[in-house]
Amino acid sequence: MTRAAQAAAGAGLAGLVITPGPDLVHLTGYQPTAVTERLTALVLPTDGVATLVVPKLERPDAEHATGAPALQLADWTDDMDPYQVLRPLLDPAGRYGISDSAWAMHLLGLQAALPGSSFTSLTSSLPMLRAVKGDDELERLAAAGAAADATYQAILTVPFAGRRECDIAADLAARLLESGHSQVDFTVVGSGPNGANPHHEAGDRVIRPGDTVVLDFGGLKDGYGSDTTRTVHVGADVAEQVREVHEVVLRAQQAAFEAVRPGVACQEIDRVARAVITEAGYGEYFIHRTGHGIGITTHEPPYMVEGEEQPLVPGMCFSIEPGIYLPGRFGVRIEDIVTVTGSGGRRLNNTPRELAIVQ
């Protein structure tokens, strides 16, 4: 909270208004049992005491949050106007950063109570608020990555041919949970032509010998995310273009990883990966950014994309996931989570990146 208040001051804000979601968990350790129409908000001024405003019926839970000893609690009941409880905590003419996940009804209620104030989203005002991880966060991200790696190694032993994509997705989900994940966020299984859709939702298509299959999966372990992608092939008879495309993506992913070091602009990681794929003649088929940050959510700043000039800083964690997608035929993507060190990068996923053969 101290670092967040300092960052807000540096951005010219009077403070932050944090509603339920990843930012509130990150700053206080508090997550309401259910997010409803009742207002919960952390007011974090740049100079002063942080106050968590909560419905009175939820105060007991808030009092047990990790960050509660550093907070002042203010509660309200259903017969009160919660915005009038917030009003004296805010500068009536101040400019505040507010959580991206804030409900529109709450933002509009604040604006009505404080017509002289203004609000800006945290993504636009403090995009790097959660980007640089502490040692404890890095340990959890590494553990989540290792658990995802164990899941991939396990899935290589199950039969693919003759089974549906959704069956493989269920296997991935079960193994993520067995590896210690508390939550499965996604299990992309794109076989054959479905692999050309980067976010294909596993369906009833029956996987056949000769199919290339994109496996992208992850979730939360001890509150921090995993996200990895590998591409496998069903049977040893691999078409020459599949081998070629996979090799291009592998080289692009390795080149982007080798470009990671402090001070390099995020967009440079995207440029390096894209240059390899474009030089090989597949540039038009790389249709998404090279990477995204990861932490207590699986997608967060920083983003490895053209136009993002934010320099890399030790402790940042993000994906490197170039891909090539040939419509109606197949797709290939290779993804690792990487953290920036003092001199380069360190992978948090360490399973083989070569094209694996499954049965």
C-alpha positions in Angstrom: 0.0 0.0 0.0 2.9 2.4 0.7 4.4 1.8 -2.7 1.0 2.2 -4.4 0.4 5.5 -2.6 3.9 6.7 -3.6 3.2 5.7 -7.2 -0.1 7.5 -7.2 1.6 10.7 -5.9 4.2 10.3 -8.7 1.4 10.1 -11.2 -0.1 13.4 -9.9 -3.1 11.7 -8.3 -4.7 12.5 -5.0 -4.9 8.8 -4.3 -6.6 5.5 -5.3 -10.0 4.0 -5.0 -9.7 0.2 -5.1 -12.8 -1.9 -5.5 -13.0 -5.8 -5.2 -10.8 -7.6 -7.7 -7.1 -8.3 -8.1 -5.9 -4.9 -7.0 -7.7 -5.1 -3.7 -6.4 -8.6 -3.1 -2.9 -7.5 -4.0 -2.9 -4.5 -1.7 -4.9 -5.8 1.3 -5.3 -9.6 1.0 -9.1 -9.0 1.2 -11.6 -10.6 -1.2 -15.3 -10.4 -0.4 -17.0 -13.7 -0.4 -19.4 -12.4 -3.1 -19.1 -9.2 -5.1 -22.6 -7.7 -5.1 -24.2 -4.2 -5.5 -23.1 -3.3 -2.0 -20.1 -1.0 -2.1 -16.7 -2.1 -0.9 -13.8 0.2 -1.6 -10.3 0.9 -0.3 -9.5 4.6 -0.2 -5.7 5.0 -0.4 -4.7 8.6 -0.2 -1.2 9.7 -1.2 -0.9 11.3 2.3 -2.9 9.8 5.1 -4.5 6.7 6.5 -5.8 4.0 4.2 -9.4 3.2 4.8 -11.4 0.2 3.8 -15.1 0.9 3.4 -17.2 -2.2 3.8 -20.8 -3.3 4.3 -21.3 -3.9 8.1 -22.4 -7.4 7.5 -19.0 -8.2 5.9 -16.8 -6.3 8.4 -15.8 -9.5 10.3 -14.3 -11.0 7.2 -12.5 -7.7 6.4 -11.0 -7.6 9.9 -9.3 -10.9 9.2 -7.6 -9.8 6.0 -3.8 -9.9 5.8 -3.6 -6.1 5.5 -6.3 -5.2 8.1 -3.8 -4.1 10.8 -2.6 -1.3 8.5 -6.1 -0.2 7.6 -8.8 1.9 9.1 -12.2 0.2 8.7 -15.4 2.2 8.0 -18.7 0.2 7.7 -22.1 1.1 6.5 -25.6 -0.5 6.7 -28.2 -1.0 4.1 -30.2 2.1 5.2 -27.2 4.4 4.6 -25.8 6.0 1.4 -22.4 4.4 1.1 -21.1 7.3 -1.1 -21.7 9.6 1.8 -19.4 7.3 3.9 -16.8 7.6 1.2 -17.2 11.4 0.6 -15.2 12.7 3.6 -12.4 10.3 2.8 -11.8 12.0 -0.6 -10.6 15.4 -1.8 -13.7 16.9 -3.3 -11.5 18.4 -6.1 -9.0 15.5 -6.3 -8.2 13.3 -9.2 -8.2 9.6 -8.3 -7.1 6.3 -9.9 -9.9 3.8 -9.7 -9.9 0.0 -10.3 -10.6 -1.1 -13.8 -13.1 -3.6 -12.3 -15.1 -0.9 -10.5 -18.8 -1.2 -11.3 -20.3 1.6 -13.3 -23.0 2.2 -10.6 -20.3 2.8 -8.0 -18.2 5.1 -10.2 -21.3 7.1 -11.1 -22.3 7.2 -7.4 -18.9 8.7 -6.5 -19.1 11.2 -9.2 -22.6 12.3 -8.0 -21.4 12.6 -4.4 -18.2 14.5 -5.5 -19.0 16.4 -8.7 -15.7 18.3 -8.4 -13.5 15.2 -8.4 -12.4 13.1 -11.4 -11.4 9.5 -11.9 -9.1 7.6 -14.2 -8.6 3.9 -14.7 -5.6 2.3 -13.1 -4.6 0.8 -16.4 -4.2 4.3 -17.8 -2.8 6.0 -14.7 -0.7 3.3 -13.0 -0.3 0.4 -15.5 2.8 -1.0 -13.7 1.2 -1.1 -10.3 1.5 -4.9 -9.9 4.1 -5.4 -12.7 7.3 -5.8 -10.6 7.1 -8.8 -8.3 8.7 -9.3 -5.0 10.7 -12.4 -4.1 7.7 -14.1 -2.5 5.6 -13.5 -5.6 8.4 -14.8 -7.8 8.5 -18.0 -5.7 4.8 -18.6 -6.2 4.9 -17.9 -9.9 7.8 -20.3 -10.3 5.9 -22.9 -8.3 2.8 -22.4 -10.5 5.0 -22.7 -13.6 6.5 -26.0 -12.3 3.0 -27.3 -11.6 1.9 -26.5 -15.2 5.1 -28.2 -16.5 4.1 -31.3 -14.5 0.7 -31.2 -16.1 2.2 -31.0 -19.6 4.5 -34.0 -19.0 1.5 -36.0 -17.7 -0.7 -35.1 -20.7 1.9 -36.5 -23.1 1.1 -40.0 -21.8 -2.7 -40.0 -22.5 -4.2 -41.1 -25.8 -5.2 -38.3 -28.2 -6.4 -40.1 -31.3 -10.0 -41.0 -31.3 -10.9 -38.7 -28.4 -12.6 -35.3 -28.4 -10.8 -32.0 -27.7 -13.0 -31.6 -24.6 -11.8 -34.9 -23.3 -8.2 -33.7 -23.5 -9.2 -30.4 -21.9 -10.8 -32.3 -19.0 -7.6 -34.3 -18.6 -5.6 -31.0 -18.5 -7.9 -29.5 -15.9 -7.8 -32.6 -13.7 -4.0 -32.7 -13.8 -3.7 -28.9 -13.0 -5.8 -29.5 -9.9 -3.7 -32.6 -9.0 -0.5 -30.5 -9.3 -1.8 -28.1 -6.7 -3.8 -25.5 -8.6 -6.8 -24.2 -6.8 -8.4 -22.8 -9.9 -8.3 -23.8 -13.6 -8.7 -20.7 -15.8 -8.5 -22.1 -19.3 -7.7 -25.3 -21.2 -7.3 -24.5 -24.9 -7.2 -27.7 -27.1 -7.1 -26.7 -30.7 -6.7 -29.8 -33.0 -6.2 -29.7 -36.8 -7.9 -26.6 -38.3 -9.1 -25.5 -34.9 -5.5 -24.9 -33.9 -5.5 -21.9 -36.3 -7.9 -20.1 -33.8 -5.6 -19.0 -30.9 -8.4 -19.0 -28.3 -10.3 -21.9 -29.6 -12.7 -23.4 -27.0 -12.3 -27.1 -26.8 -15.2 -28.8 -28.4 -16.5 -32.1 -29.7 -14.1 -32.5 -32.7 -12.6 -35.9 -32.6 -8.8 -35.8 -32.8 -7.3 -37.8 -35.6 -3.9 -39.3 -36.4 -1.9 -36.6 -38.3 -3.4 -33.7 -36.4 -1.3 -30.9 -34.9 -2.8 -29.9 -31.5 -2.2 -26.6 -29.7 -2.4 -27.0 -25.9 -2.7 -23.8 -23.9 -3.6 -24.1 -20.2 -3.2 -22.5 -16.8 -4.8 -21.3 -13.6 -4.0 -20.2 -10.1 -1.8 -21.9 -7.6 -1.4 -20.3 -4.2 -3.0 -17.1 -5.6 -0.6 -16.8 -8.6 -1.0 -17.7 -12.2 0.4 -20.3 -14.6 0.1 -20.1 -18.4 2.0 -22.3 -20.9 1.5 -23.5 -24.4 3.0 -26.4 -26.3 2.1 -27.8 -29.7 2.0 -31.6 -30.2 1.5 -33.9 -33.1 -0.6 -37.1 -33.2 1.5 -39.8 -34.7 5.1 -39.8 -36.0 4.1 -39.0 -39.6 4.6 -35.2 -39.5 4.0 -33.1 -42.6 7.0 -31.1 -43.8 5.2 -27.8 -43.4 4.2 -28.6 -39.8 7.8 -29.2 -39.0 8.9 -26.0 -40.8 6.3 -23.8 -39.0 7.0 -25.3 -35.6 10.8 -24.7 -36.1 10.1 -21.1 -37.1 8.0 -20.5 -34.0 10.6 -22.2 -31.8 13.3 -19.9 -33.2 11.1 -16.8 -32.7 10.4 -17.8 -29.1 14.1 -18.4 -28.4 15.1 -15.1 -30.0 12.6 -13.2 -28.0 13.7 -14.8 -24.8 17.3 -14.0 -25.5 16.3 -10.3 -26.0 15.0 -10.0 -22.4 17.2 -7.8 -20.2 16.6 -4.8 -18.0 16.1 -1.5 -19.9 14.8 -3.1 -23.1 11.4 -1.8 -24.2 8.6 -4.2 -24.0 7.8 -3.7 -27.7 11.3 -4.9 -28.6 10.5 -8.4 -27.4 7.5 -8.4 -29.8 9.6 -7.0 -32.6 12.3 -9.7 -32.2 9.8 -12.5 -32.3 7.9 -11.0 -35.2 11.0 -10.4 -37.3 11.9 -14.1 -37.2 8.4 -15.1 -38.3 8.2 -12.4 -40.9 11.5 -13.3 -42.4 10.4 -16.9 -42.8 7.4 -15.7 -44.8 4.6 -16.2 -42.2 4.3 -12.7 -40.8 0.6 -12.3 -41.7 -0.2 -15.4 -39.8 1.2 -14.1 -36.4 -2.0 -12.4 -35.4 -1.6 -11.4 -31.7 1.0 -9.8 -29.4 4.0 -11.7 -28.2 3.2 -11.6 -24.5 1.3 -10.4 -21.5 2.2 -9.9 -17.9 1.1 -12.4 -15.3 0.7 -12.4 -11.5 -2.5 -12.7 -9.5 -4.3 -12.6 -12.8 -3.2 -14.4 -15.9 -3.4 -11.2 -18.1 -2.0 -7.9 -16.7 0.6 -5.3 -17.7 3.2 -5.2 -19.0 2.3 -6.3 -22.6 4.9 -7.3 -25.2 3.4 -5.4 -28.1 4.3 -2.7 -30.6 3.9 0.7 -29.1 4.6 -0.3 -25.5 7.8 1.6 -24.6 7.9 0.6 -20.9 11.4 -0.7 -20.2 11.8 -4.1 -18.7 12.6 -4.1 -14.9 14.0 -6.9 -12.8 11.0 -8.7 -11.2 8.6 -8.3 -14.1 7.0 -11.6 -15.2 5.3 -12.1 -18.6 4.7 -14.6 -21.3 6.6 -15.1 -24.6 4.2 -16.8 -26.9 4.7 -16.3 -30.6 2.5 -18.3 -32.9 1.6 -19.0 -36.6 -2.0 -19.8 -37.6 -2.8 -21.1 -41.0 -6.6 -20.8 -41.5 -8.3 -24.1 -42.2 -5.1 -26.1 -41.7 -3.3 -25.9 -38.3 -1.7 -23.6 -35.8 1.5 -23.6 -33.7 2.2 -21.7 -30.5 5.0 -22.0 -27.9 4.7 -20.2 -24.6 6.8 -19.8 -21.5 6.4 -17.4 -18.6 9.7 -15.4 -18.2 10.9 -13.2 -15.4 13.4 -10.4 -15.8 16.6 -10.8 -13.8 19.5 -8.4 -13.2 21.2 -9.5 -16.4 18.6 -11.2 -18.6 15.7 -13.5 -18.3 14.7 -16.7 -16.5 12.1 -19.1 -17.8 9.5 -20.3 -15.3 8.4 -23.1 -17.7 11.0 -25.6 -18.6 9.4 -28.5 -20.5 10.8 -29.4 -23.9 9.7 -26.9 -26.6 10.3 -29.3 -29.5 7.3 -30.8 -31.3 6.2 -33.7 -29.1 4.7 -36.8 -30.7 1.6 -38.2 -28.9 -0.6 -41.2 -29.7 
